[in-house]
Amino acid sequence: MSNRVCVVTGSRAEYGLLSPLLEALRAEESFELQLLVTGSHLSPEFGLTYREIEADGYTIDEKVEVVLSSDTPVGICKSMGLGLISFAEAYARLTPDLILVLGDRYEIFSAVSAAHISRIPVAHLHGGEVTEGAFDDALRHSITKMSHLHFTSTDAYRQRVIQLGEAPERVFNVGAIGLDNLRRLPLLSREDLEQQLGFKFNNHNLLCTFHPVTLEHNSSEQQIQSLLNVLEQQVDTSVIFTKTNADTDGRIINQMIDDFAAKNPDRFHSHVSLGRLRYLSMMQFVDAVVGNSSSGIIEAPGFRIGTINIGNRQTGRIKSELVIDCEPTETGIASAFKTLYSSDFQKRRSQAKNPYGAGQTTSQIISILKEQFPRRTTQKSFYDLD
């Protein structure tokens, strides 16, 4: 009898990372893949990206609506409450043997909370990481404590999960799953990208995603304006923007990006979502990923391109030497661009290594799941450090 593995996905970025694992689970006779789609996937404002999942040939077993029209703290809290109710109902219908989740978003926290109360074991990817500028940081560690199998992206993160009281025999360093896509996807050419996106490559090109810094008050508008001011000053440079996620103040950022791109459509293009194939394909041809997305920390070094990492959202993550940290001010961002285009930085690119592995995460997870499948037990003991 196949073990039912219910994968929960709530955003375009998360689905893109999970895609190789979804394919592998679907192909394995010992597993029955269940797919629960929630969050911004189901929101017209964020592109109804569940359609991309269906276009990839997957059956969506449950759609759980949680995103409200408000992105205020009260609105987010209401979304979390709605999610807790709805996930519990979905699990009662699906009766999964294991819930598998990635990351730290609030809808994933609600999904794992419902699984915990429903006594369904949880496998968690990317635990043990630190992002000090976002409330996701506390949610991630909370998800760790409600999970039973842990797949971390570096050994340092594995040690942190163990430090949180998780037994070492249930914590596995498998690398970052996003790097599997770099090995498996046939990436698009410049010509394909220009045709599909209506975008013309320039002498310099940038891929930009800037998410709200959710633990800072009233900072999103000021920080994105500083970034836009510096981007406008870049000579012979075109920029592809991908919009923010469904976090507090995300709508402010998206509107400012749209207004900015509309003033100079020849150089600046705004997209709700590129999809994983076009996003990774763009990385081949840009000088850097700019903003505060985890893709600049994890995937961009795999292409040996720079990342200008702005502000505190990713503070605490292990970073490649190709990641340039800067303050979210015009002065700080402008200085980071000078570093990016300096001869010293360009020399470092060919020798830089990615601390998140070599893109063989999926096969490791499948092998471990086969060996360690937790047979619906949720009991565990706190592991004390010596």
N, C-alpha and C positions, 0 to 999 in steps of 0.2 A: 504494500500500500504506500502511495506517495505521501510525503510530508507536505502539508500546505504552508507555504511561505508567503505571507502577505507583506508586500512592499508598499510603503506609504510615500508618496511624493507630493510636494506642495508648491513647487516652483520650477520654472524652466531650467534654471542653473542646476538644481539638484537632480532633475530628471536626466539632463545631459551627462552628469557625472555617473549616474547609476545605470546608464544604458548598457554598457558591456556586461554588467552583472545580471541585468534583466534578461538579456539574450541567453546568457549561460544557464540561468535558472529555468528558463522556458525549454531549453534543449535537454535538460537533465531528467531522465525518467524517474529518478528517485524523489523529485520535487514537483509539486503542483504550484505554479506561480499564480498568486492572486494580486491584483493591482488595485490599490485604493488611491484615488486622485482627489486632491483637496486644494485649499489655498488659492493662490493667484492663477493656477491652471484654469479655474472655472470662472474667472472674472473677465468680462469684456474689456475693461479698462487695461488689463495686463495681457491682452491678446488672445484670450481663450486658448491657451497653449495645450489644453487637453487634446485638441484636434491633431497636434503634432504626434502625440502618443498613439492615437488611433491610426494616423497615417503610417506609422511605423509598424502597423500590423498587430498591435496589442488589444486585447479585450480589457476594458475597464470594468472591474467587478463592482466597484462602489464609487460614487461621486459624493463627497461630503462638502457641502457649502459652508464656509466659515468667514469669508472675507466680506466685511460690511462696507458701506459707502464712506465711513469715517476712518481716518488714520490717526486719530487722537489716541492718547493713552487709554481713555475710557472705551473708545471703539475697539482697540486691540484687545483689551480685557474681555469685552463682550464676545469678540470672535473666539477667544480661548475657551470661554464658557460654553458657547454654542458647539465648538469642536468637541469638547469633552463629552457632551451629551450624544452627539451624532456619531462619534467614533465608537462609543460603547454599543450603540444600536447596530452599527455596521459589523462589529466583531461578533455580535450575537447571531447575525445572519450568516457570516462567512465561516465561523468556527475555525480560525487559523490555528496551526500548531506553533507558529513563530511569526512575530512582527519584525520586519527589517527596516531600519531607518538610517538616514544619514544626517549628521549635522546638529543644528541647534536652534532652529526657528521656532516661533511660538506655536505654530500649528503642529509641529512635530512633538513639542512638549505635551500638548493636549492629547495627541495620538498615543504617546507612550504612557501618559498618566492613566488613560482609559484601559490600556493593555495591562498595566500593573494591577489595577483594581479587578480586572477580569481574569487575573491569574494566567496571562499568556506571556511566555518568555519573549524577550526582546533582544535582537542583535543590533548593535549600534556601530556605525562607521564614523570615524573622525572625532572620537572622544579624546579627552585629555589636552585639547588645544586651548589656547588662551587668546581672546580678543577683548582687550580691556576697555575698548571704547563702545561696546554694544551690550545691551542687556542679554543678548544671546549667550554671553559668556556664562552667566549663572544658570541659564536654561540648559546649556550643554552639560555642565557638571551634574545637574539634577537628573538629566536623561541617563547619564552614566550610572547613577545610583539605582535607577529603576531598570537597568539592562542586565543581561546575563551572559552575553557573548560580546566581546569588544574587539573591533578591528581598527587599530590606530595607524596613523600615517608615518610616524617616526618612532624610534626607540625611546626618545625622550618623552613623547606623549604616552607611550605604553607605561613608562615608569610613573607618570603622573596619575594615570588611571589606577594603577596599583596603590599609589599613595592615597587615593580616595577610598581605599578599602576593598578593592576588587581582587580576587584571587588570581595570582599570576598564570595559572593554568587555563584561565578563561580570557586572557588578554593577549592579543596577537598583533605584532607589528607587520603589516602587509603592504605598507606604502600607500600613496594617494591614488584612489581609483580613477581620478580624472586623467592621469597620465596614460591609462590604458587606451583612451581615445586617440592619443597621439600615435600609437602603434597600429591601431586597427582601422581608422577611418581613412578612406581615400580623399584627401583634401582637395578643395577646389582651386583652380588656377586664378590668376589675377583677372583674366578675361571673363571667366565665369562669374566672379564676384562683381565685377563692374556691370555686367549685363543683368544679374539678378537684383542688385541693390540700387542700380541707377547712380553709381558712385564712380568717380574718376580719380584714380590714384595720382598723387602729387609727388614732388621731390621728397617730401617728408610726410609720413602718415602715422596716425595715432588711433588706438582703440580705447575708448573712455567709458567707464562705468563708475558712478559715484553714488553710494548708498548713504542714507541718514546715519549719523552718529548718535545712536539712540540713548546714550547715557549723558549726553550734553544737552543743555536747555537752549532752545532758540538759536542753534548754531548752523543749521542746515542751509538756510538762505544765504547767510554771510559766506560760508565756506564754498558753496557752489559758485557764487558770484566771483569770488577771488580766482577760482579755477577758470571760469569762462573769460575773465579779463586777461589772464596769462595766455590762454589758448588763442585768443584773438590777435595777440602780438606775435605769434609764431609765424615766421615768413615761409612761404611756399609749403604750407602744411595743411593737410586735410584731416578731418576727424570724423570717425564713426562713433556716435553715442549709442549705447544701449541703456534703456531706462532702468530706474531703480525698482526694488522689490516693494512688497506691500507692508512697509514699516512705517512707523510714526514719521510724519513730515515728508513721506515719499512723493506725494502729489505736488508739493512745493517745488521740489527738485525737477520733476518731470516737466512741469509747466515752464520753468525757467529755461530748461534745455530746448524745449520746442520753440519758445520765443527767440532764443539765441540763434538756433539753426535756421529759422525762417528769415532772418535778416541777411544771411549769407549762405544760400543753399548750394552754391558751387563748392564751398569748402567744408561745410558742416552738415552732417546727416544724422537725423535722430530716428531710432528704431525701438519699438517696444521690446522686440526680441529678435535676435538673428537666428536662433536655433543653434544647437551645438556644432553642426558641421560648418556653417558659415562663420560662426564665431571663432572656432579654432583655425579655420582656413585664413581668416583675416590676420591672425597672429603671425602667420608666415611672412607677411609683407609689411608689417608696421614696425616703426622704430621702437615703440614701447606701448605697454598697457598703462593707462593713466587713471587714477582715481583711488578707490579703496576696496576693490573687490578681491576676494580670495583667489580668483583666477590669476591675478597678477603675482600672487605669492607662490602658487602651486604649479599652474600650467605654463605661464609665460617663460620661466627659466628653462623649460623643456625645449623651447625654440631658440634659446640663447639670445633673447631680446631683453631690453630693460623694462623695469617697472618703476613708475613714479607713484609711490604709495603715500597718500596724503592723509595727514591727521592721525587720530588715535584708534580708528575702528579695528585695525589689524595689529595693534600693539600687543606684543607677547608672542606672536607666531614666530617659529623658526623660519629664517629667510635666507635665500641665496644671496651671494654678493652682487647679483644683478638687480637687486631691489634697492631703490633709492628712497629712503624715508625723508619726509619733509613736513614742516608745519603747514597748516591749512590757511596760509596767508599768501598774498601776491608775492611778497619777497621770498618766502620759503619755496613756493612752487617754481618761481622763475629761477631760483638758484638750482633747483633739482634739474631743470631742463639744461642748464649750463653743464652740469655734471654728466647728464645723459649723452650729450654730444661732444664731450671732451675726448681727446685722444686716449687718455689713460683708461677711461671707462670702455671705450671701443676695443681696446686691446684685451681687456678682461673677458670679453664675451666668449671667445673661442675656447677658453680653458675652464669656464665656470661649470660647476656641477649642481645638480638639483638635489636637495636634501630629502626629497619626498619619494625617492625610489626610481625604478626603471620601467614602470608600466606593466607589471605582472601581478597586479592585485587581484583581479577577478579569479584567476585559477587558484590562487591561494585560499580565497574565501570559500569557494566551492568545495575544495578539498577539506577544509576545516569544518564546514557545515556537515559534510558527510560523516566525519569522525565524531563531532561533538554535539550533534543535534540534541537539544535539551528536552525532548519528550514531555513537553508541557509541565515541567517542574519549574517553579519560580522561587523555591527556597534556596537561600545562599547564606553563607556566614561572612561577617566582616573580617577582612584580612588585615591584621595588625603588623606594621613594620617592626622589625627587631630593634 
